[in-house]
Amino acid sequence: MPVYEYWCDSHGLFNALRPMAACAEPCDCPECGAVAPRVMVTPPRVAGGDRSRMKAHAINERAADSPRRSAGHGPGCGCCGGGPKPGRSTLQRPDGSKSFPSARPWMISH
């Protein structure tokens, strides 16, 4: 069962262990018994689990615009996307015009 946060006007924030079916329902304050609505003050966290699962969760939660960081690779390595681009083969015709045979033939070049 997950732990949810609730806010009592008299006693403040408290946590309660509730079934997932009751996630939207208010809970009684353990101190005064007043009905307290559910609030989300702290971000959810995954407790427990093996190291590979925690690492996978951290990768999933990383923002799409945050830079990738590899443990053993430098900024110029070719395997992580930060390295140099592979060269394109250029075909030079006798009249001096260039052609890129590996490029998309239906695209008009500039």
C-alpha positions in Angstrom: 0.0 0.0 0.0 1.3 3.5 -0.8 1.8 6.3 1.7 -0.2 9.5 1.0 0.2 12.9 2.4 -2.8 14.8 4.0 -3.1 18.3 5.4 -4.9 19.1 8.6 -5.7 22.8 9.2 -4.9 22.4 12.9 -1.9 20.0 12.9 -0.4 20.4 9.5 1.1 17.7 7.3 0.7 14.0 8.1 1.2 10.7 6.2 -1.2 7.8 6.1 -0.8 4.3 4.6 -4.0 3.8 2.5 -5.1 1.5 -0.3 -4.8 2.8 -3.9 -8.6 2.6 -4.2 -8.8 5.3 -1.6 -6.2 7.7 -3.0 -8.6 10.5 -3.8 -10.6 10.3 -0.5 -9.8 12.5 2.5 -8.4 10.9 5.6 -9.1 11.6 9.3 -6.3 13.4 11.2 -4.7 11.1 13.7 -4.5 13.9 16.3 -7.9 15.5 16.2 -10.0 13.3 13.9 -10.9 16.2 11.5 -11.3 15.3 7.9 -8.1 16.3 6.0 -7.8 16.4 2.2 -4.9 14.7 0.3 -2.1 17.0 -0.7 1.2 16.4 -2.7 4.0 18.3 -1.0 7.0 16.0 -1.6 7.8 14.4 -4.9 7.1 10.6 -5.1 10.1 8.3 -4.6 10.8 4.7 -5.2 11.9 2.9 -2.1 13.8 -0.3 -2.3 14.5 -2.5 -5.3 17.7 -3.6 -6.9 20.4 -1.2 -8.2 19.6 -1.9 -11.9 15.9 -1.0 -11.4 16.8 2.2 -9.5 19.1 3.2 -12.4 16.5 2.5 -15.0 14.0 4.6 -13.0 16.5 7.5 -12.8 17.1 7.3 -16.6 13.3 7.4 -17.2 12.8 10.4 -15.0 15.7 12.4 -16.6 14.4 15.3 -18.7 14.7 15.0 -22.4 16.7 18.1 -22.6 19.3 17.2 -20.0 22.7 16.2 -21.2 23.7 12.6 -21.3 26.6 11.6 -19.1 28.5 8.4 -19.3 30.6 7.1 -16.5 33.8 6.2 -18.4 33.6 8.2 -21.6 34.9 11.6 -22.4 33.0 14.3 -24.4 34.6 13.2 -27.7 33.8 9.5 -27.7 32.1 8.1 -30.7 29.8 5.7 -29.0 27.7 8.1 -26.9 26.6 10.6 -29.6 29.2 13.3 -28.7 31.9 12.2 -31.2 32.7 13.2 -34.7 30.2 12.5 -37.4 31.0 9.8 -39.9 32.3 11.2 -43.2 30.0 11.3 -46.3 31.3 10.1 -49.6 31.3 12.8 -52.2 31.3 12.0 -55.9 33.0 14.7 -58.0 31.9 14.8 -61.7 34.3 15.9 -64.5 32.4 19.2 -64.9 33.2 20.0 -61.2 29.7 19.4 -59.8 29.4 17.3 -56.7 27.0 14.5 -55.9 26.3 12.7 -52.6 25.4 9.1 -53.5 24.5 8.1 -50.0 22.2 11.1 -49.5 18.5 11.0 -50.4 18.3 11.3 -54.2 14.8 12.9 -54.2 16.0 15.9 -52.2 17.2 19.0 -54.0 20.6 20.2 -52.8 21.4 23.9 -52.1 
